[in-house]
Amino acid sequence: MAYPRLVTLRKEHGLTQQQIADYLGIHQTTYSNYEVGRLNLPNCHLVQLALFFHTTTDHILEMDKYK
């Protein structure tokens, strides 16, 4: 599963993949793999990113499309 909203949020905040990876304490390639869906986003990182971007996990997961 790709996470296009992570790309959008990151770009809206003017951040690089490296900056987000540093915040999460992971390698940039791991974070890049989350964005494109090569790796599943662990729940702990999902929650961290929702808090960081002041949004909900549902928004990141695009669950609001189904309401």
N, CA, C and O of each residue as an XYZ file, in Angstrom:
268
protein
N       0.846     -1.188      0.000
C       0.000      0.000      0.000
C       0.884      1.240      0.000
O       1.720      1.416      0.886
N       0.697      2.080     -0.977
C       1.426      3.349     -1.032
C       0.729      4.371     -0.142
O      -0.452      4.230      0.175
N       1.453      5.371      0.244
C       0.921      6.407      1.126
C       1.092      7.783      0.474
O       1.947      8.565      0.890
N       0.281      8.077     -0.544
C       0.439      9.348     -1.249
C       0.208     10.567     -0.364
O       0.758     11.635     -0.631
N      -0.593     10.423      0.678
C      -0.814     11.581      1.546
C       0.427     11.933      2.343
O       0.600     13.085      2.741
N       1.294     10.954      2.581
C       2.560     11.282      3.238
C       3.405     12.176      2.344
O       4.049     13.112      2.817
N       3.397     11.886      1.066
C       4.132     12.710      0.110
C       3.560     14.123      0.125
O       4.302     15.102      0.205
N       2.248     14.219      0.049
C       1.589     15.527      0.039
C       1.892     16.306      1.310
O       2.263     17.478      1.244
N       1.738     15.674      2.454
C       1.996     16.349      3.725
C       3.446     16.798      3.821
O       3.729     17.919      4.244
N       4.346     15.937      3.433
C       5.772     16.276      3.508
C       6.082     17.480      2.629
O       6.776     18.405      3.051
N       5.567     17.465      1.413
C       5.832     18.571      0.483
C       5.154     19.860      0.930
O       5.732     20.939      0.796
N       3.936     19.763      1.459
C       3.236     20.958      1.957
C       4.013     21.636      3.082
O       3.938     22.853      3.253
N       4.753     20.848      3.840
C       5.548     21.388      4.947
C       6.981     21.705      4.532
O       7.792     22.113      5.363
N       7.295     21.520      3.253
C       8.613     21.856      2.744
C       9.733     20.990      3.316
O      10.846     21.462      3.546
N       9.417     19.719      3.541
C      10.389     18.823      4.157
C      10.899     17.801      3.154
O      10.222     17.473      2.180
N      12.095     17.308      3.407
C      12.666     16.257      2.575
C      12.391     14.897      3.211
O      12.038     14.800      4.386
N      12.559     13.864      2.413
C      12.437     12.524      2.962
C      13.472     12.306      4.066
O      13.188     11.642      5.063
N      14.663     12.861      3.889
C      15.714     12.707      4.895
C      15.306     13.335      6.222
O      15.571     12.766      7.281
N      14.670     14.490      6.180
C      14.233     15.150      7.417
C      13.192     14.310      8.148
O      13.245     14.185      9.372
N      12.255     13.739      7.417
C      11.240     12.892      8.045
C      11.881     11.621      8.585
O      11.561     11.180      9.689
N      12.784     11.035      7.811
C      13.484      9.831      8.258
C      14.263     10.108      9.545
O      14.252      9.291     10.465
N      14.931     11.246      9.610
C      15.670     11.619     10.823
C      14.726     11.735     12.018
O      15.055     11.286     13.116
N      13.558     12.334     11.809
C      12.565     12.464     12.876
C      12.130     11.084     13.378
O      11.960     10.879     14.580
N      11.953     10.153     12.459
C      11.511      8.801     12.829
C      12.655      7.918     13.324
O      12.422      6.868     13.924
N      13.894      8.349     13.069
C      15.047      7.557     13.463
C      15.304      6.372     12.553
O      15.742      5.313     13.003
N      15.027      6.558     11.258
C      15.203      5.491     10.269
C      16.026      6.026      9.100
O      16.299      7.224      9.020
N      16.416      5.137      8.202
C      17.130      5.548      7.000
C      16.168      6.190      6.007
O      14.977      5.882      5.984
N      16.704      7.080      5.196
C      15.892      7.757      4.181
C      15.288      6.750      3.216
O      14.140      6.913      2.801
N      16.028      5.720      2.853
C      15.493      4.729      1.908
C      14.304      3.973      2.504
O      13.375      3.610      1.782
N      14.329      3.738      3.802
C      13.190      3.091      4.449
C      11.963      3.982      4.352
O      10.873      3.521      4.011
N      12.149      5.264      4.655
C      11.015      6.188      4.566
C      10.503      6.277      3.127
O       9.293      6.280      2.899
N      11.414      6.348      2.165
C      11.017      6.392      0.762
C      10.196      5.157      0.404
O       9.207      5.253     -0.322
N      10.602      4.018      0.909
C       9.859      2.782      0.649
C       8.466      2.803      1.276
O       7.549      2.172      0.750
N       8.293      3.508      2.378
C       6.947      3.687      2.941
C       6.083      4.483      1.966
O       4.960      4.089      1.650
N       6.619      5.605      1.496
C       5.826      6.476      0.621
C       5.348      5.758     -0.632
O       4.209      5.952     -1.057
N       6.190      4.941     -1.221
C       5.818      4.290     -2.490
C       5.178      2.924     -2.294
O       4.737      2.301     -3.260
N       5.123      2.458     -1.063
C       4.423      1.216     -0.783
C       5.256     -0.049     -0.873
O       4.704     -1.149     -0.878
N       6.563      0.084     -0.942
C       7.422     -1.111     -0.951
C       7.508     -1.741      0.430
O       7.736     -2.944      0.561
N       7.323     -0.916      1.465
C       7.288     -1.387      2.854
C       6.010     -0.894      3.499
O       5.547      0.212      3.218
N       5.442     -1.717      4.365
C       4.283     -1.283      5.139
C       4.728     -0.327      6.230
O       5.777     -0.516      6.846
N       3.938      0.681      6.460
C       4.211      1.676      7.488
C       3.823      1.103      8.847
O       2.647      0.827      9.080
N       4.796      0.917      9.758
C       4.461      0.381     11.074
C       3.551      1.343     11.840
O       3.623      2.558     11.653
N       2.708      0.797     12.691
C       1.771      1.617     13.463
C       2.481      2.690     14.268
O       1.991      3.815     14.366
N       3.631      2.357     14.848
C       4.331      3.353     15.664
C       4.750      4.554     14.817
O       4.674      5.689     15.288
N       5.188      4.329     13.587
C       5.564      5.440     12.711
C       4.336      6.171     12.194
O       4.369      7.389     12.017
N       3.267      5.453     11.953
C       2.018      6.081     11.528
C       1.547      7.083     12.572
O       1.180      8.209     12.236
N       1.559      6.681     13.823
C       1.128      7.566     14.913
C       2.082      8.754     15.046
O       1.638      9.892     15.203
N       3.392      8.493     14.984
C       4.366      9.580     15.062
C       4.149     10.606     13.959
O       4.221     11.811     14.203
N       3.888     10.138     12.763
C       3.681     11.049     11.636
C       2.381     11.828     11.770
O       2.333     13.011     11.431
N       1.344     11.193     12.252
C       0.080     11.903     12.466
C       0.272     13.023     13.482
O      -0.224     14.132     13.286
N       0.979     12.742     14.548
C       1.253     13.772     15.554
C       2.124     14.879     14.974
O       1.865     16.061     15.204
N       3.142     14.505     14.231
C       4.062     15.467     13.640
C       3.346     16.425     12.701
O       3.574     17.635     12.737
N       2.474     15.870     11.858
C       1.768     16.681     10.867
C       0.442     17.249     11.383
O      -0.293     17.894     10.634
N       0.140     17.010     12.658
C      -1.104     17.513     13.266
C      -2.325     17.076     12.458
O      -3.187     17.884     12.111
N      -2.371     15.793     12.174
C      -3.489     15.222     11.436
C      -3.867     13.904     12.088
O      -3.384     13.582     13.173
N      -4.720     13.151     11.436
C      -5.149     11.868     11.990
C      -4.525     10.724     11.198
O      -4.094     10.890     10.057
N      -4.490      9.583     11.828
C      -4.024      8.394     11.114
C      -4.987      8.062      9.975
O      -4.562      7.599      8.917
N      -6.267      8.295     10.186
C      -7.252      8.052      9.122
C      -6.952      8.896      7.884
O      -7.102      8.429      6.755
N      -6.527     10.138      8.103
C      -6.196     11.006      6.965
C      -4.999     10.434      6.203
O      -5.031     10.364      4.974
N      -3.961     10.030      6.904
C      -2.784      9.470      6.260
C      -3.133      8.197      5.498
O      -2.631      7.966      4.398
N      -3.990      7.381      6.083
C      -4.386      6.112      5.468
C      -5.485      6.273      4.421
O      -5.892      5.297      3.791
N      -5.967      7.505      4.235
C      -7.018      7.831      3.280
C      -8.340      7.164      3.615
O      -9.140      6.875      2.725
N      -8.567      6.923      4.884
C      -9.821      6.311      5.310
C     -10.981      7.292      5.191
O     -12.138      6.877      5.115
N     -10.686      8.583      5.172
C     -11.748      9.579      5.043
C     -12.435      9.511      3.678
O     -13.500     10.101      3.495
N     -11.846      8.806      2.729
C     -12.489      8.612      1.419
C     -13.742      7.746      1.530
O     -14.631      7.800      0.680
N     -13.794      6.952      2.589
C     -14.864      5.962      2.716
C     -15.987      6.389      3.644
O     -16.863      5.585      3.963
N     -15.977      7.625      4.077
C     -17.016      8.097      4.986
C     -18.229      8.580      4.206
O     -19.213      9.017      4.802
